């Protein structure tokens, strides 16, 4: 899933092949593993990210999801967090 594109991730979420929480965990674990070396992230909020992923899973289950619902994103640090 790490190398999947947006369309593939969206399809996997819609088909319930993977959950938003699973995707978020996958990417957060990758950040934890690689960030000490590459220093790409200043702030990572694992708890909030996983809560938001759970909300996305609920929206998907309720049929109230857009094509990007549940797909993890990272924001450049010029945004207020």
Residue frames relative to the residue before (quaternion, step in Angstrom):
aa qw qx qy qz dx dy dz
X 1.0000 0.0000 0.0000 0.0000 0.00 0.00 0.00
X 0.5403 0.6397 -0.4049 0.3672 3.60 1.11 -0.52
X 0.7672 0.3604 -0.1974 0.4926 3.60 0.93 -0.81
X 0.4526 0.6940 -0.4512 0.3315 3.61 1.25 0.05
X 0.4441 -0.6798 0.5213 0.2624 3.54 -1.18 0.65
X 0.7348 -0.4185 0.2967 0.4437 3.56 -1.30 0.12
X 0.6564 0.5171 -0.3167 0.4488 3.58 0.88 -0.92
X 0.6688 0.4975 -0.2991 0.4645 3.59 0.92 -0.90
X 0.6560 0.5021 -0.3139 0.4681 3.58 0.95 -0.84
X 0.6444 0.5229 -0.3147 0.4608 3.58 0.96 -0.87
X 0.6653 0.4972 -0.2950 0.4722 3.58 0.96 -0.87
X 0.6478 0.5163 -0.3163 0.4623 3.59 0.99 -0.81
X 0.6441 0.5047 -0.3157 0.4803 3.58 1.03 -0.76
X 0.6729 0.4995 -0.2977 0.4573 3.59 0.88 -0.93
X 0.7092 0.4361 -0.2497 0.4945 3.59 1.05 -0.76
X 0.4048 -0.7417 0.4394 0.3047 3.57 1.35 0.00
X 0.3042 0.7410 -0.5248 0.2879 3.56 1.08 0.80
X 0.7637 0.0511 -0.0102 0.6434 3.53 1.28 -0.52
X 0.3492 -0.7202 0.5524 0.2330 3.58 -1.14 0.55
X 0.6486 -0.5027 0.3998 0.4085 3.54 -1.29 0.28
X 0.6347 0.5252 -0.3258 0.4639 3.57 1.02 -0.80
X 0.6446 0.5096 -0.3250 0.4682 3.60 0.97 -0.78
X 0.6570 0.5026 -0.3138 0.4661 3.58 0.93 -0.85
X 0.6552 0.5102 -0.3137 0.4604 3.57 0.89 -0.92
X 0.6527 0.5145 -0.3097 0.4618 3.57 0.93 -0.88
X 0.6241 0.5496 -0.3286 0.4477 3.57 0.98 -0.86
X 0.7256 0.4273 -0.2456 0.4803 3.57 0.82 -1.00
X 0.6281 0.5248 -0.3407 0.4626 3.61 1.02 -0.69
X 0.6379 0.5150 -0.3247 0.4717 3.58 1.01 -0.77
X 0.6365 0.5207 -0.3217 0.4693 3.57 1.05 -0.77
X 0.6242 0.5213 -0.3301 0.4792 3.58 1.03 -0.78
X 0.6500 0.5235 -0.3159 0.4514 3.59 0.90 -0.93
X 0.6938 0.4931 -0.2698 0.4502 3.55 0.97 -0.90
X 0.8040 0.3424 -0.1518 0.4619 3.59 0.84 -0.97
X 0.5835 0.6412 -0.3770 0.3259 3.60 1.04 -0.64
X 0.6029 0.5545 -0.4004 0.4107 3.66 0.90 -0.58
X 0.7019 0.4525 -0.2631 0.4831 3.59 1.09 -0.65
X 0.8004 0.3188 -0.1600 0.4819 3.60 0.84 -0.95
X 0.2372 -0.8259 0.4863 0.1590 3.59 1.29 -0.27
X 0.2465 0.8013 -0.5037 0.2085 3.58 0.86 0.98
X 0.7637 0.3053 -0.1636 0.5447 3.60 1.15 -0.52
X 0.3187 -0.7329 0.5741 0.1779 3.55 -0.94 0.98
X 0.8012 0.0886 0.0003 0.5917 3.57 0.92 -0.98
X 0.0170 0.7596 -0.6497 0.0248 3.54 -0.95 0.95
X 0.1099 -0.7964 0.5940 0.0298 3.58 -0.71 1.10
X 0.2224 -0.8226 0.5134 0.1014 3.56 0.20 1.34
X 0.6735 0.5178 -0.3106 0.4264 3.60 0.79 -0.99
X 0.6908 0.4640 -0.2806 0.4783 3.59 0.84 -0.95
X 0.6303 0.5406 -0.3328 0.4468 3.58 0.99 -0.80
X 0.6863 0.4737 -0.2870 0.4714 3.58 0.92 -0.87
X 0.6112 0.5295 -0.3492 0.4735 3.61 1.10 -0.62
X 0.6638 0.4925 -0.3007 0.4759 3.57 0.96 -0.86
X 0.6241 0.5277 -0.3353 0.4687 3.59 1.07 -0.68
X 0.6334 0.5202 -0.3299 0.4684 3.60 1.03 -0.74
X 0.6234 0.5176 -0.3292 0.4848 3.59 1.06 -0.75
X 0.6396 0.5163 -0.3218 0.4698 3.59 0.97 -0.83
X 0.6341 0.5241 -0.3332 0.4606 3.61 0.96 -0.79
X 0.6445 0.5117 -0.3191 0.4702 3.59 1.01 -0.80
X 0.6449 0.5110 -0.3194 0.4701 3.61 0.98 -0.78
X 0.6387 0.5149 -0.3235 0.4715 3.58 0.98 -0.82
X 0.6640 0.5112 -0.2973 0.4577 3.58 0.92 -0.92
X 0.7008 0.4594 -0.2580 0.4809 3.57 1.09 -0.74
X 0.4798 -0.6784 0.4309 0.3519 3.59 1.26 -0.12
X 0.5694 0.5923 -0.3611 0.4412 3.57 1.27 0.41
X 0.4664 0.6896 -0.4252 0.3552 3.58 0.95 0.87
X 0.3593 -0.6935 0.5815 0.2276 3.50 -1.18 0.67
X 0.7285 -0.4605 0.2796 0.4231 3.58 -1.24 0.12
X 0.7398 0.3841 -0.2332 0.5009 3.61 1.14 -0.45
X 0.3995 0.7240 -0.4757 0.2999 3.59 1.26 0.02
X 0.8234 0.2413 -0.2016 0.4724 3.54 -0.86 1.03
X 0.5812 0.5673 -0.3869 0.4366 3.58 1.24 -0.08
X 0.4159 -0.7260 0.4874 0.2499 3.60 -0.67 1.07
X 0.0424 -0.7765 0.6282 0.0252 3.56 -1.10 0.75
X 0.2460 -0.7164 0.6239 0.1923 3.55 -1.29 0.32
X 0.2463 -0.7677 0.5758 0.1359 3.54 -1.05 0.78
X 0.5290 -0.6101 0.4909 0.3268 3.51 -1.11 0.76
X 0.5608 -0.6687 0.3855 0.2996 3.58 -0.97 0.80
X 0.4829 0.6361 -0.4631 0.3844 3.59 1.19 0.32
X 0.6061 0.5299 -0.3537 0.4762 3.60 1.30 -0.15
X 0.4972 -0.6310 0.5011 0.3217 3.57 -1.10 0.69
X 0.1423 -0.7974 0.5830 0.0634 3.56 -0.87 0.92
